[in-house]
Amino acid sequence: MSKSLKSRCIRRWKVQMRPVCDSKVSPHWRKYHLRGFLRSVALTTADCMVEKMAEDNAKFDYQGNERGWSPEFSAWYRERREQYRKEALDFLNVEATSDEIDEEINNELEAWND
């Protein structure tokens, strides 16, 4: 894909929220919300996707005795975090599908409702 993960997340958030940001439907949300607020939320979604993949890849690569976050893993990951984030971003820029982005958006919307 030629578009980055961040631009696709922004686009998918706009598509998801367009029916809600209609003055005929909602007394609170308006079209101008699609620019500022939703852009920042979309960038957060993209960053969370990258961070989650980076952590999962690091956990897979870590050869320690314990599973999950241990002090040893935390120290090991801290040294390699940027490398894993870059690899995850490069992969997601190419391989992330609209369905995966929509699923992440729906998870975030569900978290808002909790």
N, C-alpha and C positions, 0 to 999 in steps of 0.2 A: 504494500500500500504506500501511496506517496504521501499521505498525511500522517502527522505524528500522533502519538497516543493522546497527547494533551488536546490537540485540535479536534480529534474524534470524540473525546470525552465532552468537550464543550458542545459539540454538535448534538450528541446523544442526549445531553441534559436539556438542551433547547427543545428537541423533539419531544421528550418526555413531559416537559412542563408547559409546552405551548397551549394545550387545551385548558390547563389550570390557570394560566396567566391571561385570562380573558375577562374583561370587565362584566360580561354578561353571566359569567359562571361564578366568579369570586369577587367579593367586595374588597379583598385585601391585596391580591396579586395583580400586577399590571404588566404590560409588555416591556416596560423599561427595566423590570426585574431580570429579564432575560440577559441583559448586558452585564451589569456589575456583580450582583449577588450570585447568580448562577455560574458566572465565569469563575469566580473564586471557589465555589463548591466543586465545579468540574475539575479544576486544577488539583484540588485536594483529593478527589476521587482517583485521578491519574497517579498522583504521588503515592496514595495508599496501595494501589495495584502494584506499583514498582517495588515499594518497600516490602509488601507481603511476598512477592516472588523472590526478592533478594534474600529475605530471611529463610524462606523454604529451601532455596538452593544452598544456602550456607549450612543449614541444619543437615541437609543431605550429605554435603561434603565433609562436615566435621567428623573427625575420627575419635572423639572422646568416649569415655565410658558411659556417660549419662545421656539421656534423651532430653530434649527441650532446652530451656534456658538455665544454664548453670553459670557460676562465676567464671569458670574456665572458658565456656563457650562464649560468654559475653566479652571477655577480654580478647579472645581469638577473633570474634566477629568485628569488634571495634576496629581492629587493625585492617580488616579486609572489606569493610562496609562499602566504601566508595566503588571498589572493583565490582562487587556483587550488584550494587545499584546500577552501575553503568551497563553491565551485561543484561540485567533484567529490563532496563529501559530500551536497549537496542533490540532485544527480542520482542518486547511488547509493541514497539513502534511498527514492527513488521507483521507479527503473528496475532495480535489481539483482534478478536472479532467483535462485531457489533453486539452479538448475543452476550459475550463475556462482559462487555462494558455495560450493557443493559442490566445484567444480573448484579453487577457491582452497584449500579445506581439504585436498583430495587432494594438491595441490602441496606444501603445508606438511608433510603426513604423509610424502610421499616424501623431502622434505629432511631430516626427522628420521631416516630410514632410511639416509641417505648417510653 
